[in-house]
Amino acid sequence: MAVGIDEKTAVVVSGKRCEVIGESTVLVLDARTARVEPRQPGQFGSARGITLHVLTAGMGFDCK
């Protein structure tokens, strides 16, 4: 999982739960269920099934 946090925004972590606070957005890339595609040595990696969440203040997500 990757999290991108904009200016004037934060993520509050409480146990396994995360909540967005502030004025802008948080981007969450969730690859926990993604399928990594086979590749040959020297080739770029690829994956399918990556989920993007765009969250605003008051929204939460499971960050375990």
N, C-alpha and C positions, 0 to 999 in steps of 0.2 A: 504494500500500500504506500502511496506517495501523497503528500498533502502540500498544496500551495496556498499560502496565506497572503492576502493583499494587505496593503497599508491600512492602519486604523482598524484592524480586524485581528481576532485571536481565536484559538481553539482551547477550550477548557476541558481537561481530561479528568474524569472521575471514574476510577475503576476501569471498566471496559467500554465506557460510554464517553463520547466526545461531543461538545456542544459549541456552536459558533456564536461569538459575541462581537459586536462592533458595527462599523458602518458599511463594510463592503462584502466581498464574497470569499469563500474558501473553495478550492478545487480539490477533489479527492479522486485519485486514480486507484481503482480497486482491481488488482490482478489476481486475487485469491482463487478465482474459478477459471482463470484464463488457461488456454491451451497453447503451449509453446510449440511452434512449428519446427520440424527437423530442418537442419541446415548443414551445409558443407563447411569445413574449416575455411576461414577467411571471408565467409559471406556474412551479411548483416543478419541479425536475429529478427524474428517476427513472432507475433502472437495474435490470437483471436480471443474474443470474449472479455476484453478489458472494459470495465464500466467506469464512466466519468460522472461524478456528481458535482453540481454547482450549488453550493449551500449559502444561505444568508442567515442573518442573526436569528437565533431561536431554533434553528434546525440542528439536528444531531445525527450522529452516525455511530455505528459499532466499530470501535477501533482496536478490537482484540487481535 
